[in-house]
Amino acid sequence: MKLNRLLLASSAFAGALVTTPALAGDVIGVVVDDTDTVALESANIRVVELNRATTSERDGSFRFPDLPAGTYTLEASYVGAEPQILTVDVPEKGAVRADFALGGVGSAPAILVVGQTANQASALSSKRAGDGVSDVLTRDAVGQFPDQNVAESLRRLPGINVLNDQGEGRFVSVRGLDPELNATSLNGVRVPAPESDVRSVALDVISSELIDSVVVKKSLTPDMDADTIGASIEIKTTSALDRVKPLYKAKLEGSYNDYSGDVTPKGSVDISTRLGDDVGVSAGVSFYQRKFETDNSESEDWGLTDDGVLYAEKLEYRDYDVERKRFNASLGFDFRAGDTTTLFARGIYSQFDDHEYRRRLTFDLGDAADPTGTMTSATFSAADLDADDEEEIVIERDLKDRLESQKIRSIVLGGDTDAGPWKADYSVSWSKSSERENGSIDPAGYARSYESGDDFGVTFDYSDPRFTTYSITSGAAGFNDPSEYEFDKLERTTLSDATDEEWAVKADISRLFAGDGGDFTIQAGGKIRWRTKQYDANIDVFEAADDLTMADGDILGEQTYRLADLGPVIAKKDVWKDFFYANQDLFELDDGDTFEGSNASDYRADEDIYAAYLLGRWDSDTLRVIGGVRMEHTENKLTGYLTDLDEEEVVALNYDRSYTDWLPSLTIRYSPTPDLIFRAAGSKSLVRPKLSNLAPRALVEDEELETGNPELEPYEAWNLDLAAEYYFSSTGGITAGFFYKDVKNYVAEVQREEDGVLGGKEYSQITTFVNGESAEIYGFEASYSQSYTFLPAPFDGLLTQLNYTYTDATGTVFEDGDIGDPRDIPLPSASKHTLNAVLGYEKGPLSLRAAGTYRSKYLDELGGEAEEDRYVDNHFQLDLSAKYRVTPQVQLFAEWINVNNAKYYAYQNFEGGNRLLQYEEYGPTVKFGANVTF
């Protein structure tokens, strides 16, 4: 019913605008490349005599309304293209056409259509035409790099840092800010987060093959959603009206991982065509299966004995085998409903299945006596354990078998009407994201305890800070005997179901007033978003009903771990699951742990946002000023559950809240010459707290309370950007910019002594989320791009792309939640230095590219004190690609990802050195295949 009302309102609004008669003196046209293949978005068109300027839309169209009758000179320019000039006679009444076909500078006309140089021209043109500070990744750019998803493609842009998971790019950090501070949209529709406990969207779900462009907007204007401090990441799929000629494209690929030894398939089909002059359809399907392995080691709880022996209380050796499948499909329709109105419908479906097997060997030494050794080694022996204190050494061996499926769906219906000086945009949309597990096992574990007098000893060598080796000094036979390990417990995720759904309707209307030296536009609009996020978990915990060891059930397998000998391991695939389901009489349910796992994390949060804005815009061929204010009113209905572990009771908790924010902004773009641009932008923005942190879900045991905080205030930030850009006559440009952000109300987790009552339950200690003090972020960005087409052959095929970002992001926290002990920290995910370098060569049928990406270390997790903070070490990765066009329709390619086998290393600074928390290595991946166009 809600959708029907929205569609009727939008249709009536569009119909009223379509009937508006066009004013006299309009100039309309399109800009295409001179092979008549693609429409050129972001070309700059100006009326020389009147100092009026505009840019072409994604279908190449442009319009100058309300021109006085007379003869005018129109000039169209595009990065990497020869400017073109047309003379038009504007009548006293009606419209005249002026169509442009632009070709490359000193090269073949196709320079604007395909390849590395075409991508560079398109990206730079879009950046130049933008209102504020932004960076653009075009369709061709995605295809030029050997990236596996949208997140990895984005890391090529200035100021972008990608947070990896199992060696693949996943979450995107902009200018060193937490990914939670970004906003992501698909075809103008906000993308909800599949995971239950975040707002940020993991962009590894979305296939790069279906993307037309990605714009990273780092400054805001009033017509944009204001819920971002890092950047607004706007992803667009293909529109059939973007191209003049039909596109039929297929890609076939094989992928080989050096560690797993498997070759897995990847394929995509992409179609874009017009069904007549006014109707277009675009569609795409992509599938990618990847198998790879990860060798991992982790440590925690580092300590130092009174005798100066360094040790970790727990060490884990993890062997991962991972299979990931991505399926993406998109479908879009575009319809020109007359000279003034274009309507569209676009939908996308993305599914990401992650099946992970993990075999783990754990040394739990927390209850052992002080070890002997030095600052680089520690020896633990059962002979040294104290029987009176019940000290023990515990060895655990377990299996994780988890299948997680994430889905993102998005549908948007809308249009735009350009009726002379009046213009309107309108849309209704629906999007839903989900993450689901059914029957995952995490973990199924066995354990062996060594007590005082048992025959066991182990020595750990910490001399290599990245990896800790171990050697069994006594009792090796028992250590490697599976019959010595008794069943500990099984945790089965019977259901983990997270959903995040949003409906939205928006409309914008503007009126242009033509002047002697430029145009002034008044624009207003509104948007309503209805969002519901919820999570439901059912966790079953089993114990052994009778004696059961690791030797029972024929469950042992072969290890594939390369860093150490793990001893006996559980088999992969479904061996352990089959054993469990065939012998359920050997297991019994642990009611207490099952009660906790199935109730403590459930919640529902409704978030409705009502937004409106008003802006004024001045446009001339040298100056653009956009100023205004946006209002966003937020209403929350929150439901959680108080889980009392002492009484095994569950009490529902409900909370309602609302607040209103007024958010001004000003953007200035000054271009004294067509190739030189200065920008300044200031704005106020916000990011609402995680819905999972707001939800009043709570867990109480022994008067200790862990709870969300429904009274959290949103992050607020004042943002300032200054930038200068110069674009070369050939395909290239150089840019530099400064940014500053003052962020208030950032969220931190604290633990403190506090007496209170919640849901009738008393507590004396609370762990919850609070708003912290202010944080400051400042830095600068610089980039340089150049195609050296002006050099003599064969060097005229060279091109380079370089960008560097420096970020200083600091905030204040309090030790252990104590307001009296503040300390300054770098903000999480904030790398001081990010650098991208590309060297390419493109000439004739050959295309080569080497791409290097570097980021410095960053704070990953905040500890109770500085020595407990978790840092991720710096990272450099080199990727290579080569393409050869056999025929105009067939191109062969080969790609080599992670050539240098870059590792993942996380550590803490303890007792004067870097102490291992996590180390991973993955090995290189090689891809090969063919692109075919028809």
Secondary structure, 3 states (H helix, E strand, C coil): CHHHHHHHHHHHHHHHHHCCCCCCCEEEEEEEECCCCEECCCCEEEEHHHCEEEECCCCCEEEECCCCCEEEEEEEECCCECCEEEEEEECCCCEEECCEEECECCCCHHHHCCHHHHHHHHHHHHHHHCCCCEEEEEHHHHHHCCCCCHHHHHCCCCCEEEEEECCEEEEEEECCCCHHHCEEEECCEECCCCCCCCCCCCHHHCCHHHEEEEEEECCCCCCCCCCCCCCEEEEEECCHHHECCCEEEEEEEEEEECCCCCEEEEEEEEEEEECCCCEEEEEEEEEEEEEEEEEEEEEEEEEECCCCCEEEEEEEEEEEEEEEEEEEEEEEEEEECCCCEEEEEEEEEEEEEEEEEEEEEEEECCCCCCCEECCCEEEEEHHHCCCCCCCCEEEEEEEEEEEEEEEEEEEEEEEEEEECCEEEEEEEEEEEEEEEECCEEEEEEEEEEECCCCCCEEEEECCCCCCCEEEEEECHHHHCCHHHCEEEEEEEEEEEEEEEEEEEEEEEEEEEEECCCCEEEEEEEEEEEEEEEEEEEEEEEEEECCCCECCCCCCEECCCCCCCCCCCEECCCCHHHHHHHHCHHHEEECHHHHHHHHHCCCEEEEEEEEEEEEEEEEECCCEEEEEEEEEEEEEEEEEEEEEECCCCEEEEEEEEEEEEEEEEEEEEEEEEECCEEEEEEEEEEEECCCHHHHCCCEEEECCEEEECCCCCCCEEEEEEEEEEEEECCCCEEEEEEEEEEEEECCEEEEEEEEEEEECCEEEEEEEEEEECCCEEEEEEEEEEEEECCCCCCCHHHEEEEEEEEEEEEEEEEEHHHCCCCEEEEECCCCCCEEEEEEEEEEECCEEEEEEEEEECCEEEECCCCHHHCEEECCEEEEEEEEEEECCCCEEEEEEEECCCCCCEEEEEEECCEEEEEEEEECCCEEEEEEEEEC
